[in-house]
């Protein structure tokens, strides 16, 4: 069955970097778009970034554009989110999720994904 496992979260100082991983199983990365969301308590999940399964096109939320980079390794069936210049406002639980290619244009909506990982905590604090 489809399974997504996030890793790489942790505590980092402002201005630091982290790389999150999303290991996929039960499907290959060309079948779905993979999206990173984040959520803080009391707020709705926010779509952060998306990478297309078909052609590797990438999309970013305005709040993180220029600081985060999404990529994938097809051989490892893994998607990455490299986060640079981290700010306290980036503190959240980060989730990866699958999006059917038909709904790629609404990747940023929490209602769009089909499958979710369990999440990994990112804390940016001095």
C-alpha positions as CSV (number, residue, x, y, z in Angstrom):
1,X,0.0,0.0,0.0
2,X,1.0,3.7,-0.3
3,X,3.2,4.8,2.5
4,X,5.1,8.0,3.1
5,X,7.7,8.4,5.9
6,X,9.2,11.8,6.7
7,X,12.5,12.4,8.5
8,X,15.1,15.0,9.0
9,X,13.2,17.4,11.3
10,X,14.8,18.8,14.5
11,X,15.9,21.9,16.3
12,X,17.8,24.5,14.4
13,X,18.9,28.1,15.1
14,X,17.5,31.0,13.0
15,X,19.4,31.3,9.8
16,X,20.2,27.6,9.8
17,X,19.3,24.8,7.4
18,X,17.6,21.5,7.4
19,X,16.9,18.9,4.8
20,X,13.7,16.9,5.1
21,X,13.2,13.5,3.4
22,X,10.0,11.8,2.3
23,X,10.5,8.2,1.6
24,X,7.8,6.7,-0.6
25,X,6.7,3.1,-0.9
26,X,3.9,1.3,-2.7
27,X,4.2,3.5,-5.8
28,X,6.8,5.2,-7.9
29,X,7.3,9.0,-7.9
30,X,6.2,9.4,-11.5
31,X,2.6,8.4,-10.5
32,X,1.9,11.3,-8.2
33,X,2.9,14.8,-7.5
34,X,4.5,15.1,-4.0
35,X,3.7,18.0,-1.8
36,X,5.1,19.3,1.4
37,X,2.6,20.9,3.9
38,X,3.3,22.3,7.3
39,X,1.0,23.0,10.3
40,X,1.2,24.8,13.5
41,X,-1.3,24.2,16.4
42,X,-4.6,26.0,15.8
43,X,-4.0,26.7,12.2
44,X,-4.8,25.1,8.9
45,X,-2.2,23.1,7.0
46,X,-0.2,25.3,4.6
47,X,1.0,24.0,1.3
48,X,4.7,24.7,1.1
49,X,6.0,23.1,-2.1
50,X,5.1,20.6,-4.8
51,X,7.1,18.6,-7.3
52,X,5.4,17.1,-10.3
53,X,5.6,13.3,-10.9
54,X,5.5,13.6,-14.7
55,X,8.1,16.2,-15.5
56,X,9.6,17.3,-12.1
57,X,8.2,20.8,-12.3
58,X,8.3,22.6,-9.0
59,X,6.0,25.0,-7.2
60,X,6.5,27.0,-4.0
61,X,4.4,29.1,-1.6
62,X,5.3,32.8,-1.6
63,X,6.2,32.6,2.1
64,X,9.2,30.3,1.5
65,X,10.1,31.1,-2.1
66,X,13.8,31.5,-2.5
67,X,14.7,29.8,0.7
68,X,13.3,26.2,0.2
69,X,14.1,23.8,-2.6
70,X,12.2,20.7,-3.4
71,X,13.8,17.8,-5.3
72,X,13.5,14.1,-5.8
73,X,15.7,11.0,-6.2
74,X,13.8,8.5,-8.4
75,X,16.3,5.7,-7.7
76,X,15.6,6.1,-3.9
77,X,11.9,6.9,-4.4
78,X,12.5,9.8,-2.1
79,X,11.6,13.5,-2.2
80,X,13.6,16.1,-0.3
81,X,12.9,19.6,1.0
82,X,16.0,21.7,1.6
83,X,15.2,24.5,3.9
84,X,17.7,27.4,4.2
85,X,17.6,30.7,6.0
86,X,15.1,29.3,8.5
87,X,13.1,31.7,10.5
88,X,11.1,31.1,13.8
89,X,7.9,31.4,11.7
90,X,8.9,28.2,9.9
91,X,8.4,26.2,13.1
92,X,5.8,23.6,12.4
93,X,5.1,19.9,11.8
94,X,6.0,19.2,8.2
95,X,4.1,16.6,6.2
96,X,4.6,15.1,2.8
97,X,1.6,13.9,0.8
98,X,0.6,12.6,-2.6
99,X,-1.5,14.5,-5.1
100,X,-3.2,13.0,-8.1
101,X,-1.8,14.6,-11.3
102,X,-5.3,15.7,-12.3
103,X,-5.4,18.0,-9.3
104,X,-1.9,19.3,-9.4
105,X,-3.2,22.9,-10.0
106,X,-4.7,22.9,-6.5
107,X,-1.7,21.2,-4.8
108,X,-1.6,23.8,-2.0
109,X,-5.1,23.0,-0.7
110,X,-5.2,20.7,2.4
111,X,-8.2,18.9,0.8
112,X,-6.3,17.9,-2.3
113,X,-3.9,15.1,-1.3
114,X,-4.8,11.5,-1.2
115,X,-2.1,10.0,1.2
116,X,-0.2,11.7,4.0
117,X,2.9,10.9,6.0
118,X,3.0,11.1,9.8
119,X,4.9,14.4,9.9
120,X,8.2,15.6,11.3
121,X,8.7,18.4,13.7
122,X,10.8,21.4,12.7
123,X,11.6,23.9,15.4
124,X,13.5,27.1,14.7
125,X,14.7,28.8,17.9
126,X,17.8,30.3,19.5
